[in-house]
Amino acid sequence: MKTLIAFAALAFLGATACASQGGQTDTTEEIVTTSTVNPLDLRRTTLIVRDMETSLAFYRDALGMTVAYDQELTSPGLSMREGADGANRSRLVLLQANDDFIGMLGLWQFLDQTEKDKAEPDAADFTPGEIVLLFNAGNLEEVFPKAASVPGVRVVGEPHPRSYPSPAGNIDVIVSMLVDPDGHTVELNRLVRDPR
C-alpha cells in the first residue's frame, strides 16, 4: 500500500512538472504577446514653480489633484542651477490625478530663491522649449471657473467645441486653455466622442 501511495505521489509530481513546463511555454507566449506594448511609462512631469502655495491653489484646489508626497529636499548635485548655493534646498510636492503610478505632476520650488526664481515667467508663446499640460476633466464645467479664478492664472481660451480628425471619424472634445501662475500652458478638456 505504501508503495502504491509513493508511486501515486511520484506520478502526481511528474504530471505537475509537465504542467509547469507547459505553463512556462504559456508564459513565454504571454511575453511575446505583450512585448508589442511599449514598456515605457511616463510616470511624472515636474514643473519648477515660484510659489508652492499658489501652485497648489491651482493644481490641488481648483483642478482637484491629490497630494501624494510633500517633502523638503536638498539637491547638492545641481551645480548648473543659477545662484546655486551648494545645498539647493527645495520643496517637492507630487500630485496625482486618477492613477497612483502614472500621470503624476511634480511641483518643485527652490527655497533659497535667486532673482531669476522670483522673476515673472516668460509668456506662453507656443515655441520650442515650451510645454502644454493636458488634463481631461469629466467635470470641465465645474473645474474651469475654479482654475480661471486662481490669482496669477491667465485664460487663453474659454471652453469651446473642437474636433480632431482620425481614420475612424472625428474625435470631439470641449477644449479650454489657461496659463498657470508660473507660465505653464494648461489645456483642460472634456472628451465628448472618440470613435477609435
trRosetta pair geometry for C-beta under 8 A, 3 or more apart (Angstrom, degrees):
i j d omega theta_ij theta_ji phi_ij phi_ji
1 4 5.6 -52 -152 32 34 113
1 5 6.6 32 151 -16 66 103
2 5 5.7 -53 -149 37 35 110
2 6 6.2 35 152 -19 67 107
3 6 5.7 -54 -145 39 31 111
3 7 6.2 32 154 -20 65 107
4 7 5.7 -53 -145 37 29 112
4 8 6.3 31 154 -20 63 106
5 8 5.7 -53 -147 36 31 112
5 9 6.3 33 152 -21 64 105
6 9 5.7 -53 -149 35 31 113
6 10 6.4 30 153 -17 64 105
7 10 5.7 -54 -149 37 31 111
7 11 6.3 33 152 -20 65 106
8 11 5.6 -53 -147 37 31 113
8 12 6.3 35 152 -22 64 105
9 12 5.6 -53 -149 35 31 113
9 13 6.4 30 153 -17 65 105
10 13 5.7 -53 -146 38 32 110
10 14 6.3 35 154 -20 64 106
11 14 5.7 -54 -148 36 30 113
11 15 6.4 30 153 -18 64 105
12 15 5.8 -55 -149 37 30 110
12 16 6.3 32 152 -21 64 107
13 16 5.5 -53 -146 36 32 114
13 17 6.4 36 153 -22 65 103
14 17 5.7 -51 -149 33 31 112
14 18 6.6 31 152 -17 64 103
15 18 5.7 -53 -151 36 34 111
15 19 6.3 33 150 -18 66 105
16 19 5.6 -54 -147 38 32 111
16 20 6.2 37 151 -24 65 103
17 20 5.5 -50 -148 33 32 114
17 21 6.6 32 153 -18 64 100
18 21 5.8 -52 -151 34 33 109
18 22 6.5 34 149 -17 64 103
19 22 5.4 -53 -151 38 35 113
19 23 6.2 41 146 -24 66 103
20 23 5.2 -50 -148 34 35 116
20 24 6.5 40 149 -24 64 97
21 24 5.4 -44 -150 28 37 114
21 25 6.8 41 148 -19 62 98
22 25 5.6 -49 -156 31 37 114
22 26 6.6 39 145 -19 65 101
23 26 5.4 -50 -151 35 38 114
23 27 6.4 42 149 -22 67 100
24 27 5.4 -47 -148 33 36 114
24 28 6.5 40 151 -20 65 100
25 28 5.6 -50 -152 33 33 113
25 29 6.5 35 148 -18 64 102
26 29 5.5 -53 -152 36 35 113
26 30 6.4 40 148 -23 66 101
27 30 5.4 -49 -151 32 35 115
27 31 6.5 37 150 -20 66 100
28 31 5.6 -50 -150 33 34 112
28 32 6.5 34 151 -17 65 104
29 32 5.6 -53 -149 38 34 112
29 33 6.1 35 152 -21 66 107
30 33 5.5 -57 -147 38 31 112
30 34 6.0 11 162 -4 68 110
31 34 6.2 -63 -139 48 26 96
31 35 5.9 42 157 -44 64 105
32 35 5.7 -44 -143 13 26 119
33 36 7.3 -59 173 12 34 103
34 37 5.5 -38 -173 20 67 115
41 101 7.1 -35 171 140 153 102
41 102 5.2 -111 -176 -94 110 115
42 45 7.5 11 167 -49 109 86
42 102 6.4 77 76 -157 60 102
42 103 7.5 64 97 -69 91 49
43 101 6.9 -78 -129 162 87 60
43 102 5.7 -97 -116 -115 43 57
43 104 6.2 -10 156 30 69 106
44 94 6.7 -49 -127 -137 142 108
44 103 8.0 21 -93 104 48 10
44 104 4.2 -31 -100 77 93 97
44 105 6.7 172 -155 -87 81 16
44 106 5.3 61 166 -24 124 103
45 104 7.9 177 26 91 56 54
45 105 5.9 -18 66 -118 82 66
45 106 6.9 -152 100 27 36 83
45 131 7.6 170 -171 170 140 157
45 133 6.9 -171 86 -104 151 106
46 92 7.7 -27 -140 -142 127 103
46 105 7.5 139 -97 -176 40 49
46 106 3.2 -22 -108 72 87 123
46 107 7.4 -156 -155 -57 70 15
46 108 5.4 37 174 -15 113 120
47 55 7.5 -177 92 -145 124 140
47 105 7.1 0 1 -176 105 96
47 106 6.8 170 20 88 58 65
47 107 5.8 -16 64 -111 93 59
47 108 7.0 174 84 24 41 80
47 180 7.9 26 169 73 164 151
47 182 6.6 134 159 79 120 145
47 184 5.6 -43 -132 -58 138 155
48 108 5.4 -44 -104 77 56 97
48 109 7.6 121 -167 -92 58 40
48 110 7.6 3 -156 -13 103 96
48 182 7.4 -170 96 175 59 148
49 52 6.2 114 94 -86 130 49
49 54 7.6 -171 174 72 121 94
49 55 4.3 -25 -149 -53 159 149
49 107 5.1 -4 -1 -166 138 93
49 108 6.7 139 17 61 82 41
49 109 5.1 -50 76 -76 87 89
49 181 7.7 55 -152 82 101 99
49 182 4.9 -114 -126 -57 68 152
50 54 7.4 -7 77 52 87 133
50 109 7.0 38 148 -127 8 102
50 113 7.5 62 -152 -127 72 141
50 117 6.2 144 -121 165 78 73
50 118 6.6 106 -149 -116 118 36
50 121 7.7 -129 -26 -50 126 98
50 181 7.4 -110 44 126 108 102
50 182 5.7 169 1 -103 91 100
51 54 4.1 56 92 14 113 114
51 55 6.6 164 88 -13 59 86
51 109 6.9 64 -117 -120 11 142
51 181 7.2 -55 51 121 102 140
52 55 5.7 -62 -149 41 32 109
52 56 6.1 31 156 -19 69 107
52 91 5.6 -35 -67 90 152 134
52 93 6.4 116 -154 -6 114 131
52 107 6.2 122 -131 130 78 124
52 109 4.5 -103 -54 -5 94 148
53 56 5.6 -51 -142 38 32 112
53 57 6.5 42 152 -27 62 99
54 57 5.6 -47 -153 26 32 116
54 58 7.1 25 150 -12 61 103
54 150 7.5 120 -172 169 73 110
54 151 6.9 -83 -137 79 104 95
54 152 6.0 30 -176 27 130 150
54 181 4.8 -73 145 72 123 169
55 58 5.8 -59 -158 37 37 108
55 59 6.0 3 161 7 74 113
55 93 7.9 157 98 55 119 132
55 107 4.8 154 126 -146 144 142
55 109 7.6 -170 15 -56 139 116
55 180 7.0 49 -124 167 77 128
55 181 6.5 -126 -78 51 62 116
55 182 6.7 4 -87 -18 109 121
56 59 6.3 -64 -124 54 31 89
56 60 4.5 -7 -169 19 75 125
56 61 6.6 72 140 -12 69 96
56 67 7.8 3 -133 -73 115 115
56 93 6.8 -24 -81 111 107 169
56 107 7.1 -151 -63 56 73 168
57 60 7.3 -19 -68 54 11 88
57 61 4.9 -29 -150 35 44 132
57 62 6.7 47 147 -18 59 101
57 150 5.1 148 122 -139 105 114
57 151 7.5 14 102 35 153 83
58 61 7.3 34 -9 50 10 87
58 62 5.3 -34 -150 32 37 125
58 63 6.8 31 150 -11 59 104
58 147 6.3 64 -154 -141 78 78
58 150 4.6 150 -86 126 79 175
58 153 6.3 144 -109 -72 120 121
58 180 5.4 114 152 -140 167 102
58 181 6.4 -159 -33 -4 141 101
59 62 7.4 14 -31 51 10 87
59 63 5.3 -31 -149 35 38 126
59 65 5.1 -26 158 33 85 130
59 95 5.6 -172 141 8 124 175
59 105 6.3 -131 -159 98 143 144
59 107 6.8 -172 34 -55 153 131
59 180 7.7 13 -51 -126 91 140
60 63 7.3 17 -28 53 7 84
60 64 7.6 29 -176 -134 34 6
60 65 5.4 -80 -99 69 50 81
60 66 7.2 87 -136 -105 88 23
60 67 6.3 4 -112 -48 132 90
60 95 6.2 -135 -78 -115 83 131
61 146 7.4 -142 126 168 77 120
61 150 7.7 134 77 -95 111 117
62 143 6.7 98 157 -163 75 72
62 146 4.0 173 -143 129 83 100
62 147 4.2 132 148 -82 135 58
62 149 7.5 175 -111 55 127 81
62 150 5.4 -85 -38 -47 147 122
63 135 6.4 -45 -153 175 128 174
63 137 7.4 -115 -150 -91 81 129
63 143 5.9 51 -123 -159 50 120
63 146 7.8 -171 -53 96 36 117
63 147 6.0 52 -64 -84 78 115
63 188 7.7 -145 -115 -101 102 120
64 139 8.0 52 -8 61 156 129
64 143 6.7 -82 -6 -107 113 112
65 95 3.8 51 141 169 131 123
65 96 6.4 158 -167 69 91 27
65 97 5.7 -54 -111 -82 88 60
65 105 6.5 -44 -146 40 165 121
66 95 6.6 145 70 -156 31 74
66 96 5.7 -28 62 60 85 82
67 70 5.5 0 -178 -41 127 117
67 93 6.1 -56 -132 -167 102 104
67 94 7.4 103 -160 75 58 52
67 95 6.0 -45 -95 -100 46 71
68 94 4.8 -57 66 101 98 99
68 95 6.7 145 8 -124 90 17
68 96 4.8 60 -37 -13 129 112
68 100 6.8 150 -116 -140 141 86
68 104 6.8 -68 33 -132 143 127
69 92 7.0 -13 119 115 109 93
69 93 6.7 167 91 -152 65 38
69 94 3.9 31 44 33 106 110
70 91 7.4 6 -169 -178 73 99
70 92 7.6 -169 -134 93 35 51
70 93 4.7 12 -106 -111 81 84
70 94 7.7 -136 -59 26 53 64
71 91 7.2 -177 97 -148 32 62
71 92 6.0 -9 62 57 77 87
72 89 6.6 -3 -177 -172 105 92
72 90 7.0 163 -155 87 61 37
72 91 5.3 -37 -98 -94 66 73
72 111 7.2 11 -139 -36 107 146
73 89 7.5 159 85 -153 44 47
73 90 5.3 -21 63 66 89 88
73 91 7.4 150 16 -100 78 22
73 92 5.6 16 -1 -1 128 113
74 87 4.9 -63 -145 -177 117 77
74 88 6.1 115 -165 71 62 69
74 89 5.6 -30 -98 -93 77 57
74 90 7.4 140 -102 19 28 78
75 78 4.6 38 124 -8 112 116
75 88 4.3 -61 63 95 83 129
75 90 6.2 3 0 11 113 126
76 86 5.8 6 -137 171 90 58
76 87 6.1 -25 -85 -115 83 30
76 88 6.4 -179 -81 25 31 103
78 81 4.4 35 142 -18 108 119
78 84 6.0 -165 106 -116 82 130
78 88 4.9 70 53 -76 120 171
79 84 5.6 -175 -141 90 35 165
80 84 7.4 84 58 -32 18 142
81 84 4.2 108 71 -72 92 102
81 88 6.0 95 46 -107 157 126
81 110 7.4 152 -174 -96 144 155
82 114 5.8 -138 111 80 92 166
82 116 5.2 37 87 26 140 154
83 114 3.4 143 36 -90 164 139
83 115 7.7 149 -58 22 151 70
83 116 6.9 -177 -1 25 126 110
83 117 7.8 -98 56 -15 141 106
84 88 5.9 -26 -143 -68 87 104
85 88 6.7 164 47 -56 78 51
85 112 5.7 -32 6 104 144 152
87 112 7.5 75 74 8 105 143
88 110 6.4 -64 -164 -132 76 109
88 112 7.5 -124 -125 43 30 110
89 110 7.2 106 82 -164 53 65
89 111 4.4 -52 109 49 101 119
89 112 5.5 86 44 -12 101 100
90 108 5.9 11 170 -175 132 86
90 109 6.2 165 -160 86 80 44
90 110 4.8 -46 -98 -104 95 51
90 111 5.9 -169 -100 -9 30 86
91 108 7.4 171 85 -149 50 44
91 109 5.0 -4 54 58 95 96
91 111 6.2 89 -18 -61 91 105
92 106 6.2 -20 -165 -165 95 108
92 107 7.4 154 -155 79 45 51
92 108 5.1 -3 -106 -106 78 82
93 106 7.1 148 80 -157 47 55
93 107 4.6 -9 60 56 99 101
93 108 7.9 -163 27 -71 63 42
94 104 5.4 8 -176 170 100 129
94 105 7.3 153 -157 80 54 41
94 106 5.2 -26 -100 -99 72 75
94 107 7.9 -168 -77 20 28 68
95 104 6.5 157 78 -165 46 75
95 105 4.7 -18 61 64 102 93
95 106 7.6 180 18 -84 74 25
95 107 6.9 44 -12 -10 111 103
96 99 6.7 -127 -171 75 109 45
96 100 5.6 16 -155 -107 163 53
96 103 7.3 85 -149 95 70 83
96 104 5.0 -39 -93 -108 74 87
96 105 7.8 176 -82 22 28 72
97 103 5.5 -60 33 129 115 121
97 104 7.8 -159 3 -98 75 42
97 105 7.8 69 -36 -6 92 104
97 135 7.2 -178 -104 -137 143 101
98 103 7.6 -5 49 88 67 146
99 102 5.2 -11 111 55 140 72
99 103 5.3 83 51 40 115 117
105 133 7.4 47 -110 -145 127 144
110 113 5.9 129 96 -90 92 64
110 114 7.8 -2 102 3 138 83
110 117 5.7 -106 64 -113 114 146
113 117 3.8 -131 -155 87 92 139
113 118 5.5 99 147 -49 130 91
114 117 4.9 107 48 1 65 100
114 118 7.4 -142 96 1 39 88
115 118 5.8 -64 -150 42 35 106
115 119 6.5 54 149 -47 67 96
116 119 5.6 -34 -150 3 35 121
121 181 8.0 130 0 140 132 44
121 182 5.2 119 -61 177 145 45
121 183 2.8 -144 138 -27 142 131
122 125 7.4 -68 146 -1 102 107
122 183 5.7 95 60 -167 55 156
123 183 7.1 -132 -118 -140 12 110
124 130 6.3 116 -149 -152 69 135
124 156 7.3 -74 82 -72 132 138
124 179 4.7 -155 -2 -109 138 123
124 183 5.8 173 -54 -175 84 72
124 184 7.3 75 -90 -176 121 9
124 185 4.4 128 -158 -63 143 100
125 130 6.7 -166 57 -54 60 153
126 130 6.0 -113 -106 74 21 150
126 132 7.9 20 -109 -57 82 116
126 185 7.4 45 -74 -44 75 165
127 130 5.7 93 56 -5 54 118
130 185 6.6 47 167 5 113 120
131 184 6.5 -16 72 -147 98 92
131 185 6.9 -171 95 46 51 90
132 185 4.6 -40 -109 96 72 115
132 186 7.5 161 -164 -94 62 18
132 187 5.7 34 172 -14 108 109
133 184 6.3 31 -2 154 116 116
133 185 7.1 164 21 93 70 57
133 186 5.0 -20 67 -113 101 71
133 187 7.0 -173 89 27 47 70
134 186 7.9 158 -87 -164 29 52
134 187 4.5 -13 -110 67 75 110
134 189 6.7 -12 -165 14 96 112
135 186 6.8 3 4 -174 108 98
135 187 7.1 174 27 89 63 58
135 188 5.4 -16 68 -111 100 66
135 189 7.4 157 83 27 51 64
136 189 5.8 -35 -111 78 61 83
136 190 6.8 109 -167 -110 69 34
136 191 5.8 6 -153 -21 123 100
137 140 4.5 124 90 -75 106 68
137 143 4.7 -87 -175 33 155 153
137 144 7.8 169 78 -45 151 78
137 188 5.3 -6 8 -168 128 97
137 189 7.1 141 27 69 77 29
137 190 5.8 -60 78 -77 65 83
138 190 6.2 104 -119 -133 27 99
139 142 4.4 -27 161 39 104 116
139 143 5.5 105 101 -23 86 100
139 190 8.0 173 24 -98 13 123
140 143 5.7 -63 -130 45 30 104
140 144 5.6 34 174 -29 71 108
140 159 5.9 121 149 -108 124 141
140 174 5.9 171 85 91 163 122
140 176 7.0 149 -169 8 117 122
140 188 5.9 146 -130 146 95 105
140 189 6.9 -31 -95 176 140 17
140 190 4.0 -106 -13 -40 134 119
141 144 6.8 -35 -127 24 17 110
141 145 8.0 10 167 -6 46 103
141 159 7.4 -83 -89 25 59 171
141 190 8.0 -7 -24 -35 73 155
142 145 7.3 -74 -171 35 26 98
142 146 7.0 14 150 -9 63 116
143 146 5.8 -69 -156 42 37 111
143 147 5.9 30 157 -19 75 112
143 188 6.2 -156 107 -162 120 144
144 147 5.8 -60 -143 39 29 108
144 148 6.0 26 161 -19 67 111
144 158 7.7 86 170 -154 141 61
144 159 5.6 -86 -76 -39 169 116
144 176 5.3 50 -120 58 127 170
144 188 5.8 178 -88 94 85 148
145 148 5.7 -56 -139 40 30 111
145 149 6.3 25 161 -19 64 111
146 149 6.1 -67 -152 36 26 107
146 150 7.4 41 150 -40 60 91
147 150 6.1 -37 -163 0 38 113
147 153 6.3 -174 157 -161 68 165
147 178 5.9 -137 136 -18 118 171
147 186 7.5 -120 180 102 141 141
147 188 6.6 155 38 -43 163 152
148 153 6.0 -153 -141 110 30 131
148 155 5.2 21 -132 -73 109 114
148 178 6.4 -137 -90 -103 69 129
149 153 7.5 24 54 51 15 129
150 153 4.5 75 69 -15 90 127
150 181 7.0 -94 127 -44 111 109
151 181 7.1 40 105 -96 64 123
152 180 7.6 22 117 162 102 49
152 181 3.2 41 120 -115 136 96
153 178 5.6 -8 -176 -178 107 121
153 179 6.8 160 -159 78 57 55
153 180 6.2 -29 -109 -129 84 36
153 181 6.2 -54 -62 -56 60 71
154 178 6.7 149 79 -165 47 67
154 179 4.3 -2 56 50 99 107
155 158 6.6 30 175 -68 129 65
155 176 7.8 -46 -150 -180 93 104
155 177 7.7 109 -170 88 55 59
155 178 5.7 -38 -108 -108 50 79
156 177 3.9 -52 72 107 115 105
156 178 6.2 -169 10 -94 88 20
156 179 6.2 90 -40 -26 109 91
156 185 7.3 5 -13 -137 154 97
157 160 6.7 -80 165 15 107 114
157 175 7.0 7 108 121 131 91
157 176 5.7 -164 99 -150 79 50
157 177 4.2 48 34 34 99 98
158 176 6.0 -42 175 -122 22 104
159 174 5.1 22 -173 163 103 107
159 175 6.9 159 -141 80 55 28
159 176 4.2 -45 -74 -58 62 113
159 188 7.6 -60 -85 94 95 100
159 190 7.7 20 -144 12 125 108
160 174 6.9 167 80 -156 14 71
160 175 6.2 -34 63 61 68 77
160 176 7.3 116 9 -80 66 67
161 172 6.7 -17 -161 -167 99 97
161 173 7.6 150 -151 86 52 39
161 174 5.9 -42 -90 -101 52 65
161 175 7.7 76 -166 15 10 83
161 192 7.5 -12 -128 -6 93 155
162 172 7.6 158 84 -151 41 53
162 173 5.6 -22 65 68 88 84
162 174 7.5 124 17 -124 79 19
162 175 4.5 -1 12 3 131 128
163 170 4.2 -14 -167 -171 118 128
163 171 6.8 141 -160 69 61 46
163 172 5.2 -25 -100 -97 80 70
163 173 7.8 155 -92 22 33 67
164 170 6.8 136 64 -161 39 70
164 171 4.4 -21 60 60 97 104
164 173 7.2 21 -5 7 105 110
165 170 6.0 -45 -102 -102 47 71
165 171 7.9 -82 -3 17 2 81
166 169 6.5 -5 69 61 90 34
166 170 6.9 139 24 -113 81 20
166 171 5.5 61 -10 -25 125 101
166 195 7.2 178 76 61 123 92
166 196 5.8 -61 143 -66 155 108
168 195 4.4 -163 132 107 107 100
168 196 4.7 155 36 -91 149 55
169 195 4.0 28 55 39 116 153
170 193 7.4 51 99 93 80 114
170 195 7.6 69 59 9 40 117
171 191 7.6 -48 180 -142 96 93
171 193 6.8 -165 -149 96 41 67
171 194 4.9 23 -130 -112 95 73
171 195 7.3 -132 -82 21 64 73
171 196 7.1 -11 -79 -15 111 107
172 191 7.9 103 87 -168 57 54
172 192 4.2 -56 109 71 100 115
172 193 4.2 34 39 42 107 97
172 194 7.8 -137 36 -60 60 53
173 189 4.7 14 169 178 127 125
173 190 6.4 156 -163 75 76 42
173 191 5.5 -41 -105 -105 91 45
173 192 5.9 -179 -100 6 28 88
174 189 6.1 161 81 -158 53 69
174 190 4.5 3 48 50 105 96
174 192 6.3 94 -23 -44 83 112
175 187 6.4 -30 -158 -166 92 107
175 188 7.9 136 -161 81 44 49
175 189 4.8 -16 -103 -103 60 106
176 187 7.1 150 80 -159 47 58
176 188 4.8 -16 66 65 101 93
176 189 6.9 175 23 -81 64 55
177 185 6.7 -12 -168 -170 101 97
177 186 7.2 153 -156 83 53 49
177 187 5.3 -24 -100 -103 76 71
177 188 7.7 -174 -80 23 27 69
178 185 7.6 154 86 -156 42 51
178 186 4.9 -19 68 66 90 100
178 187 8.0 168 24 -87 67 25
178 188 6.8 26 4 -4 109 108
179 183 6.1 -13 180 -140 112 34
179 184 6.9 153 -158 73 64 34
179 185 5.6 -35 -101 -97 75 57
179 186 7.1 156 -104 16 21 82
180 183 7.1 -43 68 31 72 19
180 184 4.7 -3 36 57 115 90
180 185 8.0 -141 3 -70 81 10
180 186 5.6 75 -41 -19 97 124
191 194 5.8 -23 -171 -30 122 115
